[in-house]
Amino acid sequence: MNAQADKKEKISTRRTYLLLSRSLFALLEEMPFEKVTLTQLCSHSMVPRSTFYRYFEDKYDLLYYCLQTFFGHTALDQDVIYLKDGKGRKFVTKLIATLQKNRDSFQKICQYNKNGIFMDILRNYLIQVFDQTLGELTKNGCQLKISQPIFTYLLADLYISMAKCYLETEETSPEAFTEHVCRFADRDFFS
């Protein structure tokens, strides 16, 4: 394959990923993930079914790719593990800012998917990321005081609950909300 054809393939591939990702999130604003069909995805994105299967096994594979892309932009590094003493403030600030940019869309997605498999997939993805991050930290001498499966599960639920709370609460600014989350992590509840 020559360089020109290779470049066209890369542009075409990126466009396909983008069309399918946007279509999935647009459909999630209208219905739960369980009800999204491959026919709807392909129709909405104008990507033929055969092309979809060239890149993804199924809608779950597409969702996993979307989560990787989303959290890749929020820079899931070791700060995501720490909330104590404000160490995780940088990540919480990024996450809330990202939610704020497309608040209406995220509110709809949360509303339609809050009790469905979407949240389970999101939780499992976050647990995977936290396990990998903890693996890197333990190589550098960091030790957990509690069981790693308990820690990663509860931390994943904390971030999911935090995002849901932010999207369902209108009364605080992104900055104030981040401050409240960090105070909660520091157990600084009362004056």
Buried (B, 14 or more C-beta within 10 A) or exposed (E): EEEEEEEEEEEEEEEBBEBBBEBBBBBBBEBBBEEBEBEBBBEBBEBEEEBBEEBBEEBEEBBBBBBEEBBEEBEBEBBBBBBEEBBBBBBBBBBBEBBBEEBEBBBBBBEBBBEBEBBEBBBBBBBBBBEEBBEEBEEEEEEEEEEBEEBBBEBBBBBBEBBBEBBEEEEBEBEEBBBBBBEEBEEEEEE
